[in-house]
Amino acid sequence: MAKKTPQTEYDSPWKQMLQLYFQDFMLFFFPQAHSEIDWSRGFIFLDQELQQVVRDAELGKRLIDKLVKIYRIGGEEEWLLIHVEVQSQEETVFPKRMFVYNYRIFDRYDRSVASLAILGDENIKWRPNQFGYELFGCKVDFQFPVIKLLDYQQRLSELEASRNPFATVVMAHLAAVQTSSDRLERKQQKLVLVKRLYEQGLGRDDIINLFQFIDWMMTLPDQLELEFWQEYRDFEESKRMQYVTSVERSGIRLGLLEGIELGLELKFGASSVGVMDEISQIYDIEQLRAIKEGIKTATTVDELRQIYQDSTTDNPPEN
């Protein structure tokens, strides 16, 4: 079964974490902006509205784009665009895309827009934060803040001490990149990160959510995966906690199905509805992972079906 490489798109787990912990995301990466938002008034994700805005402006490969309606302290209503870029290579069109999305959103809503970017690539020198040009005295200068995940490599002690969920997110992302060619070391680091969740005294739901993110980011070859789960179960038993059952049966599976559905929609469009109905009946985690990877190379829906057509797809979850 194909496993993730450093070039793997980690879009689905990042998307889920943003949905679950948006306020923590802003506090961790953009504390000044966080302090100016009136969180008591809530916030609304406008994913469908964003898709309508940018559907005619496809510039490069979009991974995660988030448009969030927020309220500033003082009563002024603004729109906030969160653009999370998690990839391992540079993209020359990226600054232009940030600019295009920003002005398209402003043009539609006539509201101030803050475009923010997270870069998860491996080139420490690649820090695009501006797009502009000048012609005959007319000048455009669009600047946006950028967070470089590699910078946190020098702040590991700070990450380890933090209880913000995105400290764990960054640690898992960095560990996944660093251990891409050493899966035995990845297994060890994965165990360390998972055990840290319990040591922090986090609640059950937070442990499950963060466990799912770590598991998505730090996939292992089959044998090491089995070893990891055995060591994890032994650890969990020593803590007298049974979270692993919930993780295996709900969080990971639902996260995989979400990623598969997104991949099918982007690659095959409406013709993928039927196959998604079939895939939603599969409960085997490794089979779902294989299907998700297979979307990248399959050229037709029928070709993708070959990955699971010989397997039984109507088995209920284990009791």
Secondary structure, DSSP 8 states (H G I E B T S, - for coil): -----TT---HHHHHHHHHH-HHHHHHHH-HHHHHTB-GGG--EE-HHHHHHHHTT---S---EEEEEEEEBTTS-EEEEEEEEE--SS--TTHHHHHHHHHHHHHHHH-S-EEEEEEE--S-TT----EEEEEETTEEEEEE--EEEGGGGGGGHHHHHH--SHHHHHHHHHHHHHHTTT-HHHHHHHHHHHHHHHHHTT--HHHHHHHHHHHHHHT---HHHHHHHHHHHHHHHHHHT--HHHHIIIIIHHHHHHHHHHHHHHHHHGGGGHHHHHHHTT---HHHHHHHHHHTTT-SSHHHHHTTTTTS--------
